[in-house]
Amino acid sequence: DMQLYVDHITEHLWKENNKLFMMAEARLQYVSKKVNADLDTIEKSQLNDLGKSREHYEELAENLTRDVSNSKN
């Protein structure tokens, strides 16, 4: 029966949208936070070993961008 199938799919989609996707999102947020924290730790360690800071490299990138832009004019 088509109505039974439609009802089944409707219930299935509701469950996906309101339960499964929310559970997956919560899990992914945790993993994302952990990955970001681990990357920050590694970045700080590497920069510390070099005696540099993130700000140093951000400033370097800005200066290079400005120099390239100025050389085109």
C-alpha positions as CSV (number, residue, x, y, z in Angstrom):
1,D,0.0,0.0,0.0
2,M,1.4,3.4,-1.1
3,Q,0.2,5.2,2.0
4,L,1.9,2.7,4.3
5,Y,5.2,3.3,2.4
6,V,4.8,7.1,2.6
7,D,4.2,6.9,6.3
8,H,7.2,4.6,6.7
9,I,9.5,7.0,4.8
10,T,8.1,10.0,6.7
11,E,8.8,8.4,10.0
12,H,12.3,7.4,8.8
13,L,13.1,10.9,7.6
14,W,11.9,12.4,10.9
15,K,14.1,10.0,12.9
16,E,17.1,10.9,10.7
17,N,16.5,14.6,11.0
18,N,15.6,14.7,14.7
19,K,17.7,12.0,16.2
20,L,20.5,10.5,14.0
21,F,21.8,13.8,12.5
22,M,21.7,15.5,15.9
23,M,23.7,12.6,17.4
24,A,26.2,12.7,14.6
25,E,26.6,16.5,14.9
26,A,27.2,16.2,18.6
27,R,29.9,13.6,18.0
28,L,31.5,15.6,15.2
29,Q,31.6,18.7,17.3
30,Y,33.6,16.8,20.0
31,V,36.0,15.4,17.4
32,S,36.4,18.8,15.8
33,K,37.2,20.5,19.1
34,K,39.8,17.8,19.9
35,V,41.4,18.1,16.4
36,N,41.6,21.9,16.8
37,A,43.1,21.6,20.2
38,D,45.7,19.1,19.0
39,L,46.6,21.3,16.1
40,D,47.0,24.3,18.3
41,T,49.3,22.3,20.6
42,I,51.4,21.1,17.7
43,E,51.5,24.6,16.1
44,K,52.7,26.2,19.4
45,S,55.3,23.5,19.9
46,Q,56.7,23.9,16.4
47,L,56.7,27.7,16.6
48,N,58.3,27.6,20.0
49,D,61.1,25.3,18.6
50,L,61.7,27.9,15.8
51,G,61.5,30.8,18.2
52,K,58.7,32.4,16.2
53,S,55.1,33.2,16.8
54,R,51.9,32.8,14.7
55,E,51.7,36.6,14.6
56,H,55.2,36.7,13.0
57,Y,54.1,34.5,10.1
58,E,50.7,36.3,9.8
59,E,52.6,39.6,9.5
60,L,55.0,38.1,7.0
61,A,52.1,36.9,4.9
62,E,50.5,40.4,5.0
63,N,53.7,42.0,4.0
64,L,54.2,39.6,1.1
65,T,50.7,40.2,-0.1
66,R,51.1,43.9,0.1
67,D,54.5,43.7,-1.7
68,V,53.0,41.6,-4.5
69,S,50.0,43.9,-4.9
70,N,52.3,47.0,-5.0
71,S,54.6,45.4,-7.6
72,K,51.6,44.9,-10.0
73,N,50.8,48.6,-10.0
